Amino acid sequence: MGFFYVVFSFCVSATGYENYCQQEKLIDTQYLGLVSCYTGVSSIERKTTEQILQDAKKNNVKDPKIEVKTRCVTSAESETFLKQWGPSALVITGKKYE
C-alpha cells in the first residue's frame, strides 16, 4: 500500500458564454491507499461543483454545465506530473494526510 494523490480538472459551459476548462491540478494531500484516494475524489468533485455553482450564481449565469474529471495517481506519477506542468499545477491545501 502506498500514497496516492488526486489530480483534477473541470470544464464549465453555459449559454451565452465561452466554454472554460481548467488544466489538470494536483492536490498536495496524501491518501494512504487507493480506496482512501477515491473517497477524497468524491469530496473534491462535490466541493468543485459547489464552488462553480456559487460563482455562477454570483455572476447570474443560468444553468451552467459542469464536468469535473478526477483521477488518483501514485507518488511517482505525481512527481512526473509536477515536472511536466510545474508548480502552478499544484494546489496546496495544508493537509498532509487524509
DRENTORKOL-3810 file (N, C-alpha, C; in nm, 4 decimals):
REM DRENTORKOL-3810
@n.u->0.0859; n.v->-0.1175; n.w->0.0000; ca.u->0.0000; ca.v->0.0000; ca.w->0.0000; c.u->0.0901; c.v->0.1234; c.w->0.0000
@n.u->0.0594; n.v->0.2185; n.w->-0.0854; ca.u->0.1391; ca.v->0.3398; ca.w->-0.0930; c.u->0.0525; c.v->0.4632; c.w->-0.0839
@n.u->0.1177; n.v->0.5760; n.w->-0.1031; ca.u->0.0452; ca.v->0.7024; ca.w->-0.1012; c.u->-0.0049; c.v->0.7378; c.w->-0.2407
@n.u->-0.1219; n.v->0.7990; n.w->-0.2442; ca.u->-0.1820; ca.v->0.8444; ca.w->-0.3685; c.u->-0.2189; c.v->0.9912; c.w->-0.3562
@n.u->-0.2306; n.v->1.0557; n.w->-0.4695; ca.u->-0.2702; ca.v->1.1963; ca.w->-0.4774; c.u->-0.3848; c.v->1.2087; c.w->-0.5767
@n.u->-0.4633; n.v->1.3150; n.w->-0.5636; ca.u->-0.5736; ca.v->1.3392; ca.w->-0.6563; c.u->-0.5320; c.v->1.4454; c.w->-0.7569
@n.u->-0.5578; n.v->1.4166; n.w->-0.8831; ca.u->-0.5416; ca.v->1.5130; ca.w->-0.9918; c.u->-0.6818; c.v->1.5432; c.w->-1.0420
@n.u->-0.7122; n.v->1.6723; n.w->-1.0621; ca.u->-0.8461; ca.v->1.7067; ca.w->-1.1094; c.u->-0.8414; c.v->1.8202; c.w->-1.2109
@n.u->-0.9456; n.v->1.8256; n.w->-1.2915; ca.u->-0.9670; ca.v->1.9357; ca.w->-1.3857; c.u->-1.1176; c.v->1.9516; c.w->-1.4001
@n.u->-1.1576; n.v->2.0630; n.w->-1.4599; ca.u->-1.3005; ca.v->2.0803; ca.w->-1.4838; c.u->-1.3234; c.v->2.1676; c.w->-1.6056
@n.u->-1.4417; n.v->2.1508; n.w->-1.6642; ca.u->-1.4878; ca.v->2.2351; ca.w->-1.7743; c.u->-1.6269; c.v->2.2862; c.w->-1.7382
@n.u->-1.6521; n.v->2.4107; n.w->-1.7743; ca.u->-1.7819; ca.v->2.4729; ca.w->-1.7484; c.u->-1.8303; c.v->2.5351; c.w->-1.8784
@n.u->-1.9573; n.v->2.5145; n.w->-1.9081; ca.u->-2.0175; ca.v->2.5804; ca.w->-2.0238; c.u->-2.1555; c.v->2.6305; c.w->-1.9836
@n.u->-2.1962; n.v->2.7384; n.w->-2.0478; ca.u->-2.3291; ca.v->2.7954; ca.w->-2.0236; c.u->-2.3690; c.v->2.8734; c.w->-2.1475
@n.u->-2.4968; n.v->2.8786; n.w->-2.1732; ca.u->-2.5487; ca.v->2.9514; ca.w->-2.2886; c.u->-2.5057; c.v->3.0975; c.w->-2.2816
@n.u->-2.4481; n.v->3.1455; n.w->-2.3911; ca.u->-2.4062; ca.v->3.2851; ca.w->-2.3984; c.u->-2.2655; c.v->3.3110; c.w->-2.3480
@n.u->-2.1956; n.v->3.2083; n.w->-2.3035; ca.u->-2.0596; ca.v->3.2233; ca.w->-2.2517; c.u->-1.9668; c.v->3.1265; c.w->-2.3232
@n.u->-1.8381; n.v->3.1628; n.w->-2.3288; ca.u->-1.7392; ca.v->3.0714; ca.w->-2.3843; c.u->-1.7185; c.v->2.9564; c.w->-2.2871
@n.u->-1.6901; n.v->2.8389; n.w->-2.3414; ca.u->-1.6563; ca.v->2.7258; ca.w->-2.2557; c.u->-1.5244; c.v->2.7559; c.w->-2.1856
@n.u->-1.5134; n.v->2.7125; n.w->-2.0609; ca.u->-1.3900; ca.v->2.7321; ca.w->-1.9853; c.u->-1.3457; c.v->2.5980; c.w->-1.9299
@n.u->-1.2203; n.v->2.5639; n.w->-1.9548; ca.u->-1.1634; ca.v->2.4417; ca.w->-1.8982; c.u->-1.0350; c.v->2.4766; c.w->-1.8237
@n.u->-1.0222; n.v->2.4222; n.w->-1.7043; ca.u->-0.9011; ca.v->2.4402; ca.w->-1.6260; c.u->-0.8109; c.v->2.3211; c.w->-1.6500
@n.u->-0.6818; n.v->2.3466; n.w->-1.6694; ca.u->-0.5880; ca.v->2.2355; ca.w->-1.6858; c.u->-0.5827; c.v->2.1541; c.w->-1.5570
@n.u->-0.5335; n.v->2.0332; n.w->-1.5674; ca.u->-0.5264; ca.v->1.9464; ca.w->-1.4504; c.u->-0.4397; c.v->2.0083; c.w->-1.3409
@n.u->-0.4825; n.v->1.9852; n.w->-1.2170; ca.u->-0.4094; ca.v->2.0309; ca.w->-1.0986; c.u->-0.3920; c.v->1.9121; c.w->-1.0048
@n.u->-0.2800; n.v->1.9114; n.w->-0.9335; ca.u->-0.2508; ca.v->1.8074; ca.w->-0.8355; c.u->-0.2736; c.v->1.8646; c.w->-0.6964
@n.u->-0.3494; n.v->1.7948; n.w->-0.6148; ca.u->-0.3744; ca.v->1.8377; ca.w->-0.4772; c.u->-0.2685; c.v->1.7744; c.w->-0.3874
@n.u->-0.2118; n.v->1.8541; n.w->-0.2968; ca.u->-0.0972; ca.v->1.8094; ca.w->-0.2169; c.u->-0.1290; c.v->1.7087; c.w->-0.1067
@n.u->-0.2540; n.v->1.6833; n.w->-0.0774; ca.u->-0.2912; ca.v->1.5900; ca.w->0.0295; c.u->-0.2573; c.v->1.4467; c.w->-0.0104
@n.u->-0.1944; n.v->1.3730; n.w->0.0809; ca.u->-0.1597; ca.v->1.2332; ca.w->0.0558; c.u->-0.2714; c.v->1.1429; c.w->0.1075
@n.u->-0.3065; n.v->1.0434; n.w->0.0282; ca.u->-0.4064; ca.v->0.9444; ca.w->0.0676; c.u->-0.3364; c.v->0.8098; c.w->0.0796
@n.u->-0.3573; n.v->0.7419; n.w->0.1925; ca.u->-0.2957; ca.v->0.6120; ca.w->0.2139; c.u->-0.3862; c.v->0.5058; c.w->0.1528
@n.u->-0.3497; n.v->0.4579; n.w->0.0364; ca.u->-0.4265; ca.v->0.3549; ca.w->-0.0318; c.u->-0.5245; c.v->0.4120; c.w->-0.1332
@n.u->-0.5571; n.v->0.3292; n.w->-0.2289; ca.u->-0.6433; ca.v->0.3701; ca.w->-0.3394; c.u->-0.7869; c.v->0.3962; c.w->-0.2949
@n.u->-0.8389; n.v->0.3168; n.w->-0.2018; ca.u->-0.9766; ca.v->0.3362; ca.w->-0.1544; c.u->-0.9895; c.v->0.4729; c.w->-0.0883
@n.u->-0.8938; n.v->0.5081; n.w->-0.0057; ca.u->-0.8930; ca.v->0.6385; ca.w->0.0603; c.u->-0.8864; c.v->0.7506; c.w->-0.0431
@n.u->-0.8086; n.v->0.7311; n.w->-0.1477; ca.u->-0.7965; ca.v->0.8318; ca.w->-0.2533; c.u->-0.9306; c.v->0.8529; c.w->-0.3233
@n.u->-1.0004; n.v->0.7454; n.w->-0.3541; ca.u->-1.1294; ca.v->0.7602; ca.w->-0.4219; c.u->-1.2344; c.v->0.8254; c.w->-0.3326
@n.u->-1.2210; n.v->0.8097; n.w->-0.2013; ca.u->-1.3073; ca.v->0.8832; ca.w->-0.1088; c.u->-1.2768; c.v->1.0323; c.w->-0.1203
@n.u->-1.1488; n.v->1.0659; n.w->-0.1301; ca.u->-1.1076; ca.v->1.2045; ca.w->-0.1497; c.u->-1.1576; c.v->1.2605; c.w->-0.2813
@n.u->-1.1577; n.v->1.1781; n.w->-0.3847; ca.u->-1.2068; ca.v->1.2188; ca.w->-0.5165; c.u->-1.3520; c.v->1.2648; c.w->-0.5071
@n.u->-1.4357; n.v->1.1884; n.w->-0.4366; ca.u->-1.5772; ca.v->1.2266; ca.w->-0.4224; c.u->-1.5907; c.v->1.3631; c.w->-0.3582
@n.u->-1.5146; n.v->1.3856; n.w->-0.2539; ca.u->-1.5196; ca.v->1.5130; ca.w->-0.1829; c.u->-1.4747; c.v->1.6279; c.w->-0.2728
@n.u->-1.3694; n.v->1.6071; n.w->-0.3481; ca.u->-1.3165; ca.v->1.7112; ca.w->-0.4372; c.u->-1.4156; c.v->1.7420; c.w->-0.5487
@n.u->-1.4766; n.v->1.6384; n.w->-0.6065; ca.u->-1.5770; ca.v->1.6608; ca.w->-0.7111; c.u->-1.6943; c.v->1.7426; c.w->-0.6572
@n.u->-1.7395; n.v->1.7088; n.w->-0.5372; ca.u->-1.8522; ca.v->1.7804; ca.w->-0.4761; c.u->-1.8151; c.v->1.9255; c.w->-0.4468
@n.u->-1.6998; n.v->1.9481; n.w->-0.3849; ca.u->-1.6576; ca.v->2.0841; ca.w->-0.3498; c.u->-1.6350; c.v->2.1698; c.w->-0.4739
@n.u->-1.5750; n.v->2.1118; n.w->-0.5767; ca.u->-1.5510; ca.v->2.1861; ca.w->-0.7009; c.u->-1.6832; c.v->2.2268; c.w->-0.7645
@n.u->-1.7771; n.v->2.1337; n.w->-0.7722; ca.u->-1.9084; ca.v->2.1629; ca.w->-0.8299; c.u->-1.9803; c.v->2.2708; c.w->-0.7499
@n.u->-1.9777; n.v->2.2600; n.w->-0.6169; ca.u->-2.0424; ca.v->2.3610; ca.w->-0.5319; c.u->-1.9830; c.v->2.4995; c.w->-0.5553
@n.u->-1.8498; n.v->2.5076; n.w->-0.5635; ca.u->-1.7830; ca.v->2.6366; ca.w->-0.5829; c.u->-1.8197; c.v->2.6980; c.w->-0.7182
@n.u->-1.8224; n.v->2.6164; n.w->-0.8219; ca.u->-1.8578; ca.v->2.6661; ca.w->-0.9554; c.u->-2.0019; c.v->2.7157; c.w->-0.9563
@n.u->-2.0923; n.v->2.6410; n.w->-0.8931; ca.u->-2.2327; ca.v->2.6835; ca.w->-0.8877; c.u->-2.2488; c.v->2.8146; c.w->-0.8109
@n.u->-2.1734; n.v->2.8318; n.w->-0.7021; ca.u->-2.1779; ca.v->2.9580; ca.w->-0.6268; c.u->-2.1292; c.v->3.0742; c.w->-0.7129
@n.u->-2.0174; n.v->3.0527; n.w->-0.7832; ca.u->-1.9637; ca.v->3.1577; ca.w->-0.8706; c.u->-2.0614; c.v->3.1913; c.w->-0.9827
@n.u->-2.1239; n.v->3.0895; n.w->-1.0387; ca.u->-2.2211; ca.v->3.1115; ca.w->-1.1464; c.u->-2.3390; c.v->3.1933; c.w->-1.0955
@n.u->-2.3862; n.v->3.1604; n.w->-0.9767; ca.u->-2.4997; ca.v->3.2333; ca.w->-0.9187; c.u->-2.4638; c.v->3.3803; c.w->-0.8958
@n.u->-2.3433; n.v->3.4062; n.w->-0.8436; ca.u->-2.2971; ca.v->3.5441; ca.w->-0.8203; c.u->-2.2931; c.v->3.6245; c.w->-0.9496
@n.u->-2.2583; n.v->3.5563; n.w->-1.0593; ca.u->-2.2438; ca.v->3.6227; ca.w->-1.1888; c.u->-2.3677; c.v->3.6092; c.w->-1.2767
@n.u->-2.4786; n.v->3.5648; n.w->-1.2184; ca.u->-2.6056; ca.v->3.5489; ca.w->-1.2899; c.u->-2.5960; c.v->3.4586; c.w->-1.4125
@n.u->-2.5157; n.v->3.3547; n.w->-1.4024; ca.u->-2.5042; ca.v->3.2567; ca.w->-1.5101; c.u->-2.6083; c.v->3.1485; c.w->-1.4845
@n.u->-2.6947; n.v->3.1276; n.w->-1.5819; ca.u->-2.8042; ca.v->3.0313; ca.w->-1.5672; c.u->-2.7629; c.v->2.8928; c.w->-1.6167
@n.u->-2.7961; n.v->2.7930; n.w->-1.5405; ca.u->-2.7788; ca.v->2.6519; ca.w->-1.5765; c.u->-2.6415; c.v->2.6169; c.w->-1.6348
@n.u->-2.5344; n.v->2.6392; n.w->-1.5607; ca.u->-2.4033; ca.v->2.6006; ca.w->-1.6139; c.u->-2.3912; c.v->2.4482; c.w->-1.6211
@n.u->-2.3240; n.v->2.4005; n.w->-1.7218; ca.u->-2.2948; ca.v->2.2580; ca.w->-1.7364; c.u->-2.1522; c.v->2.2392; c.w->-1.6848
@n.u->-2.1372; n.v->2.1509; n.w->-1.5880; ca.u->-2.0089; ca.v->2.1318; ca.w->-1.5215; c.u->-1.9629; c.v->1.9881; c.w->-1.5409
@n.u->-1.8378; n.v->1.9729; n.w->-1.5815; ca.u->-1.7782; ca.v->1.8399; ca.w->-1.5934; c.u->-1.6477; c.v->1.8409; c.w->-1.5144
@n.u->-1.6454; n.v->1.7660; n.w->-1.4053; ca.u->-1.5255; ca.v->1.7546; ca.w->-1.3227; c.u->-1.4626; c.v->1.6190; c.w->-1.3516
@n.u->-1.3334; n.v->1.6193; n.w->-1.3811; ca.u->-1.2611; ca.v->1.4947; ca.w->-1.4061; c.u->-1.1568; c.v->1.4788; c.w->-1.2966
@n.u->-1.1498; n.v->1.3598; n.w->-1.2395; ca.u->-1.0546; ca.v->1.3322; ca.w->-1.1329; c.u->-0.9881; c.v->1.1979; c.w->-1.1576
@n.u->-0.8708; n.v->1.1840; n.w->-1.0985; ca.u->-0.8020; ca.v->1.0549; ca.w->-1.1024; c.u->-0.7040; c.v->1.0487; c.w->-0.9865
@n.u->-0.6735; n.v->0.9288; n.w->-0.9443; ca.u->-0.5752; ca.v->0.9075; ca.w->-0.8391; c.u->-0.4434; c.v->0.8669; c.w->-0.9039
@n.u->-0.3345; n.v->0.9246; n.w->-0.8546; ca.u->-0.2024; ca.v->0.8925; ca.w->-0.9082; c.u->-0.1098; c.v->0.8528; c.w->-0.7932
@n.u->-0.0109; n.v->0.7715; n.w->-0.8252; ca.u->0.0881; ca.v->0.7295; ca.w->-0.7260; c.u->0.1853; c.v->0.8438; c.w->-0.6984
@n.u->0.2688; n.v->0.8256; n.w->-0.5981; ca.u->0.3706; ca.v->0.9266; ca.w->-0.5662; c.u->0.4627; c.v->0.9508; c.w->-0.6853
@n.u->0.5052; n.v->0.8431; n.w->-0.7506; ca.u->0.5939; ca.v->0.8567; ca.w->-0.8666; c.u->0.5238; c.v->0.9320; c.w->-0.9798
@n.u->0.3973; n.v->0.8999; n.w->-1.0042; ca.u->0.3214; ca.v->0.9695; ca.w->-1.1087; c.u->0.3014; c.v->1.1165; c.w->-1.0736
@n.u->0.2870; n.v->1.1460; n.w->-0.9438; ca.u->0.2692; ca.v->1.2863; ca.w->-0.9034; c.u->0.3966; c.v->1.3663; c.w->-0.9293
@n.u->0.5124; n.v->1.3057; n.w->-0.9067; ca.u->0.6396; ca.v->1.3733; ca.w->-0.9347; c.u->0.6536; c.v->1.4011; c.w->-1.0838
@n.u->0.6211; n.v->1.3031; n.w->-1.1657; ca.u->0.6267; ca.v->1.3204; ca.w->-1.3112; c.u->0.5312; c.v->1.4304; c.w->-1.3553
@n.u->0.4117; n.v->1.4312; n.w->-1.2983; ca.u->0.3109; ca.v->1.5327; ca.w->-1.3303; c.u->0.3649; c.v->1.6727; c.w->-1.3008
@n.u->0.4221; n.v->1.6914; n.w->-1.1818; ca.u->0.4727; ca.v->1.8237; ca.w->-1.1437; c.u->0.5945; c.v->1.8650; c.w->-1.2262
@n.u->0.6773; n.v->1.7686; n.w->-1.2647; ca.u->0.7909; ca.v->1.8009; ca.w->-1.3523; c.u->0.7405; c.v->1.8495; c.w->-1.4878
@n.u->0.6322; n.v->1.7893; n.w->-1.5353; ca.u->0.5765; ca.v->1.8266; ca.w->-1.6657; c.u->0.5057; c.v->1.9616; c.w->-1.6608
@n.u->0.4242; n.v->1.9852; n.w->-1.5576; ca.u->0.3380; ca.v->2.1036; ca.w->-1.5539; c.u->0.3884; c.v->2.2161; c.w->-1.4647
@n.u->0.4849; n.v->2.1882; n.w->-1.3784; ca.u->0.5423; ca.v->2.2928; ca.w->-1.2945; c.u->0.4614; c.v->2.3226; c.w->-1.1696
@n.u->0.5122; n.v->2.4149; n.w->-1.0877; ca.u->0.4499; ca.v->2.4438; ca.w->-0.9583; c.u->0.3102; c.v->2.5048; c.w->-0.9672
@n.u->0.2771; n.v->2.5665; n.w->-1.0789; ca.u->0.1431; ca.v->2.6261; ca.w->-1.0912; c.u->0.0337; c.v->2.5189; c.w->-1.0983
@n.u->0.0729; n.v->2.3941; n.w->-1.1198; ca.u->-0.0242; ca.v->2.2843; ca.w->-1.1269; c.u->-0.0495; c.v->2.2203; c.w->-0.9907
@n.u->0.0104; n.v->2.2765; n.w->-0.8848; ca.u->-0.0057; ca.v->2.2214; ca.w->-0.7503; c.u->-0.1044; c.v->2.3048; c.w->-0.6700
@n.u->-0.2019; n.v->2.2383; n.w->-0.6097; ca.u->-0.2974; ca.v->2.3040; ca.w->-0.5202; c.u->-0.2552; c.v->2.2693; c.w->-0.3778
@n.u->-0.2210; n.v->2.3702; n.w->-0.2999; ca.u->-0.1753; ca.v->2.3479; ca.w->-0.1633; c.u->-0.2938; c.v->2.3629; c.w->-0.0682
@n.u->-0.3238; n.v->2.2546; n.w->0.0026; ca.u->-0.4375; ca.v->2.2545; ca.w->0.0951; c.u->-0.3938; c.v->2.2709; c.w->0.2402
@n.u->-0.2684; n.v->2.2386; n.w->0.2673; ca.u->-0.2211; ca.v->2.2421; ca.w->0.4048; c.u->-0.2471; c.v->2.1125; c.w->0.4799
@n.u->-0.3185; n.v->2.0187; n.w->0.4173; ca.u->-0.3437; ca.v->1.8884; ca.w->0.4801; c.u->-0.2350; c.v->1.7925; c.w->0.4349
@n.u->-0.1690; n.v->1.7281; n.w->0.5297; ca.u->-0.0647; ca.v->1.6343; ca.w->0.4928; c.u->-0.1224; c.v->1.4977; c.w->0.4559
@n.u->-0.2144; n.v->1.4488; n.w->0.5380; ca.u->-0.2725; ca.v->1.3160; ca.w->0.5147; c.u->-0.4233; c.v->1.3227; c.w->0.5227
@n.u->-0.4870; n.v->1.2323; n.w->0.4565; ca.u->-0.6330; ca.v->1.2215; ca.w->0.4661; c.u->-0.6662; c.v->1.0742; c.w->0.4718
END
